[in-house]
Amino acid sequence: MGFGRLLFSPEGRISQRDFWIGFLILFVFGVLIHAVVLVGTLVWLLSTYCWVCLFSKRLHDMGHSGFAQLWIYVVDVLGVITLIVGGLGSVLAAIFSGGHIGWGLLFGGLSLFLLAAFAWFLVRLGFVLWVGLSPGQAGDNRYGPAPLR
């Protein structure tokens, strides 16, 4: 399979091997591109389409709609909101409360921040492992012919 079809087309199906190849390419790309902060972040945001295409095809191979990945973006939004409220809220509470209670609020809020970040990481990791390790449907399905194994 060509890299253009793998990363830029949400149509069809891909094998587990092709998924992991695409995953590693995009992951390494994301790490390297973040070395250049402003330009890197913009390019990384544009690569989101490639991630959607990659996961869509793998979900298609498993017999699921590509829209099944939307729930992970809902988890992302909820995670970011929790991290902002927990982390920033605890810092602001510590600043404005003064005294010893401020430190307790700060450490409590930062603990919530770390717990939410870890939970978000586990949900993301679980989704990637489920998509990457689940076998595809044998034979043709409504998304196309089975990929070559």
C-alpha positions in Angstrom: 0.0 0.0 0.0 1.3 3.5 -0.9 1.8 6.0 1.9 -0.5 8.5 0.1 -3.4 6.1 0.2 -2.5 5.0 3.8 -2.4 8.5 5.2 -4.6 10.6 3.0 -7.6 8.5 2.2 -10.2 7.3 4.7 -11.7 4.8 2.2 -11.1 1.1 2.3 -9.4 -1.2 4.8 -5.9 -1.8 6.1 -4.2 -4.6 8.0 -2.8 -4.4 11.5 0.7 -4.2 10.0 -0.2 -1.2 7.8 -1.9 0.5 10.8 1.2 0.2 13.0 3.4 1.4 10.1 1.2 4.5 9.7 0.9 5.0 13.4 4.7 5.0 13.8 5.2 7.4 10.8 2.7 9.9 12.2 4.0 9.5 15.8 7.6 10.2 14.8 6.4 13.0 12.5 4.5 14.6 15.4 7.5 14.4 17.8 9.9 15.8 15.2 7.6 18.5 14.1 7.1 19.8 17.6 10.8 20.7 17.7 9.8 23.8 15.8 7.2 25.2 18.1 4.9 27.5 16.1 5.2 26.0 12.7 5.4 22.5 14.1 2.1 22.9 16.0 0.3 24.3 13.0 1.6 21.4 10.8 0.7 18.9 13.5 -2.9 20.2 13.6 -3.1 19.8 9.9 -1.9 16.2 10.3 -5.1 15.5 12.3 -6.7 14.6 9.0 -4.1 11.9 8.4 -4.8 10.4 11.9 -8.6 10.4 11.1 -7.9 8.6 7.8 -5.6 6.0 9.4 -8.0 5.2 12.2 -11.0 5.2 9.8 -9.5 2.5 7.6 -8.5 0.4 10.5 -12.0 0.6 12.0 -13.4 -0.2 8.6 -11.3 -3.4 8.5 -12.9 -4.3 11.9 -16.4 -3.7 10.4 -17.0 -0.4 12.3 -17.8 3.0 10.9 -14.9 5.6 10.9 -17.2 7.8 13.0 -16.6 5.4 15.9 -13.4 7.3 16.6 -15.4 10.5 17.5 -15.9 9.3 21.1 -12.1 9.6 21.6 -12.2 13.3 20.7 -15.0 13.8 23.2 -12.7 12.2 25.8 -10.0 14.6 24.6 -12.2 17.7 25.1 -13.4 16.5 28.5 -9.8 15.7 29.5 -8.6 19.2 28.5 -11.4 20.9 30.4 -10.7 18.8 33.5 -7.0 19.6 33.3 -7.6 23.3 32.8 -10.1 23.5 35.6 -8.2 21.3 38.0 -4.7 22.7 37.3 -5.5 26.3 36.8 -8.2 26.4 39.4 -5.9 25.0 42.1 -3.2 27.5 41.2 -5.6 30.5 41.3 -7.1 29.2 44.6 -3.6 28.9 46.1 -2.7 32.4 45.0 -5.8 34.1 46.3 -6.3 32.1 49.5 -3.0 32.9 51.2 -1.6 31.1 54.2 -1.2 27.4 54.6 -4.5 26.4 53.1 -3.2 27.8 49.8 -0.5 25.1 49.6 -3.0 22.4 50.3 -5.3 23.6 47.5 -2.3 23.8 45.2 -1.2 20.3 45.8 -4.7 18.9 45.8 -5.4 20.6 42.5 -2.2 19.5 40.9 -2.9 15.9 42.1 -6.3 16.1 40.3 -4.4 17.5 37.3 -2.0 14.5 37.2 -4.8 12.0 37.9 -6.9 13.4 35.0 -3.8 13.4 32.7 -3.1 9.7 33.5 -6.7 8.7 33.0 -6.7 10.5 29.6 -3.5 8.7 28.7 -4.9 5.3 29.6 -8.1 5.9 27.6 -6.1 7.0 24.6 -3.7 4.1 24.9 -6.6 1.6 25.3 -8.2 2.9 22.1 -5.0 2.7 20.1 -4.3 -0.8 21.3 -7.9 -1.9 20.6 -7.8 -0.5 17.0 -4.2 -1.7 16.4 -4.5 -5.2 17.8 -8.0 -6.3 17.0 -8.3 -8.6 14.0 -10.1 -7.4 10.9 -13.1 -9.1 9.5 -12.4 -12.1 7.3 -13.4 -11.6 3.7 -15.1 -8.6 2.2 -17.3 -6.3 4.2 -19.3 -3.1 3.4 -16.1 -1.0 3.4 -14.3 -3.0 0.7 -12.3 -6.1 0.1 -10.1 -7.5 2.9 -6.5 -6.1 2.8 -3.7 -8.4 2.0 -2.4 -10.0 5.2 
